[in-house]
Amino acid sequence: MPPLDLSIGLGTSGLDDPETCTDTVAAALDAGYRHVDTAQMYDNETAVGRGIAESDVDRDDVVVATKVHPENLAPADVRETARESLDRLGLDRVDLLYVHWPIRTYDPAETLPAFDDLRDAGVTDHVGVSNFTPDLLREADEILDGPIAAHQVECHPRFQQRELRDLADEFDHRLVGYSPLGRGEILDDPEVAAIAERNDLSPAVLALAWALDRGIVPIPKARGDHVRENLRAAEVDLPETALDAVDALDSGERRIDPDDAAWNR
């Protein structure tokens, strides 16, 4: 199994226009991103795959992640739709395949062995989970034959996921943070802005640099100039005073909280 090198990634949720999605992915890779995240639920895997193909970056240098829709988590559907994702992406494998949400057709004893099978078959190099609670994460770790490579959850300065970050350390997997800018609300947060100003940074770069320093892999959505600006976070060395100030902002407020999410049961 090749190692999984997860750097700051490009999130593609909401990139619904195919041309815009393809151009954004290609521009992000050419700017220096090496991690692209999509999902069956986003309905843009074809456009993402075209962006990867149109970039000047070798495919083997890119971590490509996608996620199986919660309606497709019965074992036969996992196997079939994962291969359909490959067809849409135009790839012979993905680097990381997630259970997107542990809801609807998710049955841990049935679903997770199908992901093991796909890894063994070379459809994916690594298996991940997304939007799991600590209890579900521990259960998945016991059931899967192979290791959990990543757990993807909402994570940003106002919702810092300390328990799941601790579990990531315990299980030796990566904590991937979606909505690392709190669906844009972090950009207008006066307390974030004050810390950013003291460190001569934009709020976005501050939030992403904080995530990287705290061992979180952020996957911000961006278009245009923001794609390149967000990548600057990888070069920022935040002082401890700034990191501690951001740590103190955690209010435990989710921005993404569907009624059927596992934590609402």
Secondary structure, DSSP 4 states (H G I P E B T S, - for coil): -------S-EE-TT--SHHHHHHHHHHHHHHT--EEE--GGGT-HHHHHHHHHHSSS-GGGSEEEEEE-GGG-SHHHHHHHHHHHHHHHT-S-EEEEEE--S-TT--HHHHHHHHHHHHHTTSEEEEEEES--HHHHHHHHHH-SSPEEEEEEE-BTTB--HHHHHHHHHHT-EEEEESTTGGGGGGG-HHHHHHHHHTT--HHHHHHHHHHHTTEEE-----THHHHHHHGGGG----HHHHHHHHTT-----S---TTSGGG-
